[in-house]
Structure formats: structure tokens, C-alpha cells
Amino acid sequence: MDIELLYFDGCPNWEEARDRLAEALAATGNAGTPIRLRRIETPEAAERTAFPGSPTIRIDGTDPFAPTDGVGLSCRVYRTVTGLGGAPSVADLILALRQAEDR
């Protein structure tokens, strides 16, 4: 499984997303799977990579939380069971990882 976490330095949520993703990987028996960090530094890079905001998680090249509106160097918002948040919940990440394993 290829896990990529895209972010930009101005985002306060990417580290929390990384930690939650690591927790979800461990919960699904994938603790050894590396999380590849990819910093997006410019608006042009955001356009080239179709970066919908930080943090963005891609599993095998797919964003399990898409679709989103627009691209750019902005903070992304996720819907969780407790309301809007700056990162997906661990439960939502576990579900996304299990769905990716089933593909």
C-alpha cells in the first residue's frame, strides 16, 4: 500500500493527520507501512498535483475523502462524527485503509 500525506508548512493540522494515520495503520495491521510526506510549496505545485488543501491523504494514489472543491495552499476541512475537523478521524482512516485493502 502506498500512503502519501500532502501538506504545506502553514497548515497546523498535517502533523495530527500523520499521527492519526499512523494509529490507523497500526490498527489495521499495517504498522510497518511508510507514510510518504510530500510538502507542497507553491500555488503552481498545488495546481500540478491537484492539491485540494492540507492535509491531503492519498492511498495508492486515491484521495479517499474526495471530492473537494478547488486546489491551493489552504487548510482542508473534514467531516467527522464530532463535527468539522482539520484532519480525518482515526475511525474514518481505518475505514479508508480497509476499503483500499479490498481493492
Secondary structure by P-SEA (a helix, b strand, c coil): cbbbbbbccccccaaaaaaaaaaaaaaaccccbbbbbbbbccaaaaaaaccccccbbbcccccccccccccccbbbbbbccccccccccaaaaaaaaaaaaac
